[in-house]
Amino acid sequence: MATWLRCNYRILLLVGGVLALLPSYLWAYALSASSESPTLNIGDRIIVNKASYALRLPYSDVVLFRARSPERGDMVLVRLPNGRTVAPKRVVGLPEETIELKENRVLVNGRELPVRPLNRVDFNWVDPSNRIGSIVAEEGGHWISFTPGTGRYRTCPSVKLERGRYFVIGDNRDESADSRIWGPVPESRILGKVVMAIHKR
């Protein structure tokens, strides 16, 4: 055994180092709200890659360098304005764009993002506790949900995004607190990208 350890100590150190650093860059998060339903539902788990956009000093918020910036359609983990809570949100607006919502339709620089209606019956598998709307549609390759005329924040006046700021919104438009309420988020509050979902059975 001692001989085996002497021969393989470098591999063991490498494996130990990787296992020690992994939780700093990959984070599992359990959903307790329905703001992203039907894409993500209550009880689902997500895996967030905290190094997708910026490499940080392990176990800190110190950015060593930026790899890339969030793109429209990315599901990201955002630190909410209270500074204590985090939640997944969808990026719909990028820096220096003008974003507006009219009856749950997202307009980027005055142009609506394309939306394709889907059959609501195909989403009856979603547990009622997630409170998805009467309409389910595909917007930019992902699902959105809302009930026409009911969401409090279904219309949002246009906002010009500053450099380094993003407009994020929930896929479940009627049930999400997001940039429509607390405004654009700085890139420093985007903690990583959702890279995997483990759906509750």
Buried (B, 14 or more C-beta within 10 A) or exposed (E): EEEEEEEEEEEEEEEEEEEEEEEBBBBEBEBEBBBBBBBBBBBBBBBBBBBBBBBBEEEEEEEEEEEEBBEBEBBBBBBBEEEEEBBBBBBBBBBEBBBBBEEBBBBBEEEEBEBEEBEBEEBEEBBEEBBBBEBBBEBBEBBBBBBEEEBEBBEBEEBEBEEEBBBBBBBBBBBBBBBBEEEBBEBEBBBBBBEEBEEEE
